[in-house]
Amino acid sequence: MGAVLDFSSRRRACYRHPLTREIEILRFVAEGYADGEIADRLGTRESIVTAAVDRVVAKLGARTRPHAVTLAFRRGLVS
């Protein structure tokens, strides 16, 4: 039987820290903007914003969007 490669720990390590764009989007979330409003401001689609918010929630280990904003404030990612 061949060796099984486990990339899960590598993947987790790569995605632990939010990207600059994800933090930018999270700042808009913290200010109370809806996904559609954020998309309009950034010149992108609402689905892109929604996916970015979902990723940053996961990366921060948050349970909800408001929890992600709280964690981002605590970690100094947003002010």
SEPASE-815048 format. One record per residue (C-alpha): residue number from 1; y, z, x; residue in one letter. Coordinates in nm, 3 decimals. Layout:
  pos    north       up     east  code
  NUM        Y        Z        X     A
...
This chain:
  pos    north       up     east  code
    1    0.000    0.000    0.000     M
    2    0.346   -0.092    0.136     G
    3    0.628    0.151    0.199     A
    4    0.856    0.223   -0.090     V
    5    1.223    0.207   -0.008     L
    6    1.443    0.462   -0.181     D
    7    1.801    0.344   -0.204     F
    8    1.905    0.595   -0.471     S
    9    2.050    0.849   -0.226     S
   10    2.239    0.576   -0.043     R
   11    2.377    0.441   -0.372     R
   12    2.488    0.789   -0.479     R
   13    2.664    0.846   -0.147     A
   14    2.851    0.515   -0.174     C
   15    2.981    0.583   -0.520     Y
   16    3.074    0.948   -0.485     R
   17    3.448    0.887   -0.432     H
   18    3.653    0.694   -0.688     P
   19    3.814    0.372   -0.578     L
   20    4.192    0.337   -0.562     T
   21    4.193    0.124   -0.879     R
   22    3.978    0.379   -1.063     E
   23    4.220    0.656   -0.968     I
   24    4.512    0.441   -1.083     E
   25    4.339    0.394   -1.419     I
   26    4.258    0.766   -1.438     L
   27    4.629    0.842   -1.390     R
   28    4.705    0.635   -1.700     F
   29    4.430    0.821   -1.887     V
   30    4.588    1.150   -1.777     A
   31    4.920    1.031   -1.918     E
   32    4.757    0.968   -2.256     G
   33    4.732    0.589   -2.256     Y
   34    4.449    0.422   -2.449     A
   35    4.223    0.171   -2.272     D
   36    4.397   -0.125   -2.439     G
   37    4.738   -0.002   -2.329     E
   38    4.616    0.047   -1.973     I
   39    4.469   -0.303   -1.973     A
   40    4.801   -0.450   -2.088     D
   41    4.992   -0.265   -1.815     R
   42    4.747   -0.376   -1.545     L
   43    4.704   -0.731   -1.673     G
   44    4.329   -0.700   -1.724     T
   45    4.079   -0.674   -2.009     R
   46    4.015   -0.356   -2.204     E
   47    3.643   -0.376   -2.122     S
   48    3.726   -0.365   -1.748     I
   49    3.934   -0.050   -1.800     V
   50    3.664    0.113   -2.012     T
   51    3.401    0.040   -1.745     A
   52    3.627    0.177   -1.470     A
   53    3.687    0.498   -1.665     V
   54    3.314    0.537   -1.726     D
   55    3.248    0.491   -1.352     R
   56    3.509    0.743   -1.245     V
   57    3.380    0.997   -1.500     V
   58    3.034    0.959   -1.347     A
   59    3.161    0.971   -0.988     K
   60    3.349    1.293   -1.052     L
   61    3.046    1.445   -1.223     G
   62    3.247    1.499   -1.539     A
   63    3.106    1.531   -1.888     R
   64    3.399    1.368   -2.069     T
   65    3.722    1.182   -1.997     R
   66    3.935    1.495   -2.034     P
   67    3.698    1.676   -1.799     H
   68    3.737    1.391   -1.547     A
   69    4.117    1.425   -1.566     V
   70    4.090    1.801   -1.511     T
   71    3.863    1.753   -1.210     L
   72    4.093    1.485   -1.070     A
   73    4.390    1.723   -1.094     F
   74    4.193    2.001   -0.925     R
   75    4.087    1.770   -0.643     R
   76    4.437    1.631   -0.594     G
   77    4.344    1.277   -0.698     L
   78    4.614    1.270   -0.963     V
   79    4.935    1.468   -0.997     S
